[in-house]
Amino acid sequence: MSYRQQRNYENLCKAIFNGVGDYGIPIIRNETIGNVENWISFNFAKSCDEPKKHGIHFFIDDYQFIRLWSHPDSYIDMLRKFPAVLTPDFSTYLDFPKAIQIYNHYRKHWLGAYWQMHGIKVIPTISWSDRESYEWCFDGEPEGGIVAVSSVGTQAHEETQKLFMQGYNEMLFRLCPSRIIFYGDVPNGCRGNIINIKAFQNKWRKPKNNE
């Protein structure tokens, strides 16, 4: 018995998927889903009373869902209750080392492929950092299907706004998505069949007097 079989070594004891690109990124297949009434973050999944009416997203801090990578089988039955689950949005921040960015992209796709293997409807979350990340950040993503993106944390500065739009347009060019589940405010210039879901902080923001 190999070391990999004896230990839960990066989940390779559970599944090794045929990957694409220089880094063997697992492939996520296109999924067809109906209209999801509401999207809730993973940290509310366990307490959700009506899972059939909700989709699950991971636009929250990484520490709140790292347990999915550490113990993937513990959450399969819970996630199966929901009509759609986005892939975990492991961070690919610009100031992260390239190795960590790629590792987070791999983990996102490994979990997505593993969930699909267990009958969960998976929608890929697309993320990028800079132009250099285009060499790998779209590997394993389905073409012509439904994808999800988030603008949260990208619009505070001119440079990050520019990087977001460049990556968004590159995503449109490479993946030609049929539908885009967009979490957060939609910047001017974003094209496509966009379904906007409000960020949690915006839902609870008090309106100004002129709103």
HELIX and SHEET records of a PDB file:
HELIX    1   1 TYR A    3  GLN A    6  1                                   4    
HELIX    2   2 PHE A   42  PHE A   44  5                                   3    
HELIX    3   3 PRO A   51  LYS A   53  5                                   3    
HELIX    4   4 ASP A   62  GLN A   64  5                                   3    
HELIX    5   5 ILE A   66  SER A   70  1                                   5    
HELIX    6   6 PRO A   72  TYR A   75  5                                   4    
HELIX    7   7 ILE A   76  ARG A   80  1                                   5    
HELIX    8   8 LYS A   98  MET A  117  1                                  20    
HELIX    9   9 ARG A  131  GLU A  135  5                                   5    
HELIX   10  10 GLU A  158  LEU A  175  1                                  18    
HELIX   11  11 PHE A  200  LYS A  203  1                                   4    
SHEET    1   A 2 GLY A  19  VAL A  20  0                                        
SHEET    2   A 2 ILE A  25  PRO A  26 -1                                        
SHEET    1   B 4 ASN A  38  SER A  41  0                                        
SHEET    2   B 4 HIS A  54  HIS A  57  1                                        
SHEET    3   B 4 ALA A  84  LEU A  86  1                                        
SHEET    4   B 4 VAL A 122  ILE A 123  1                                        
SHEET    1   C 3 ILE A 146  SER A 150  0                                        
SHEET    2   C 3 ARG A 179  TYR A 183  1                                        
SHEET    3   C 3 ILE A 194  ILE A 197  1                                        
END                                                                             
